[in-house]
Amino acid sequence: MTKKTETYINKEDLPKAMTVKDVANFLRIGRVQAYQQLKRNEFHYVKIGNSYRICRDSFLRWFEGEDYSTA
């Protein structure tokens, strides 16, 4: 039995509070690369226990080339 991974084609389909897995799937990169991107502080995230939640709007602003610090 294989795990089904959520793939997001449209940015409108992304959840408001994204996981690192959501970021990796949307960017089509690996989990480690997604964590590295997260650690660059280019978009807003919060750490809850051992997990991270990424703000969809902040992530999409970064993805579209806007500066996180000025938003």
Residue pairs with C-beta under 8 A, 6 or more apart in sequence:
5 21
5 25
6 21
6 22
6 25
7 25
8 14
8 22
8 25
8 26
11 26
11 60
11 63
14 22
14 26
14 56
14 59
14 60
15 22
15 56
16 55
16 56
16 57
17 53
17 54
17 55
17 56
18 26
18 53
18 54
18 55
18 56
18 59
19 51
19 52
19 53
19 54
20 31
20 34
20 35
20 38
20 51
20 52
20 54
21 31
21 34
22 54
23 34
23 37
23 38
23 54
23 59
24 30
24 31
24 33
24 34
27 33
27 34
27 37
27 63
29 37
38 45
38 52
38 54
41 68
42 62
42 68
43 54
43 55
43 58
43 59
43 61
43 62
43 68
44 54
44 55
44 58
44 59
44 68
45 52
45 53
45 54
45 55
45 58
46 52
46 53
58 68
58 71
61 68
61 71
62 68
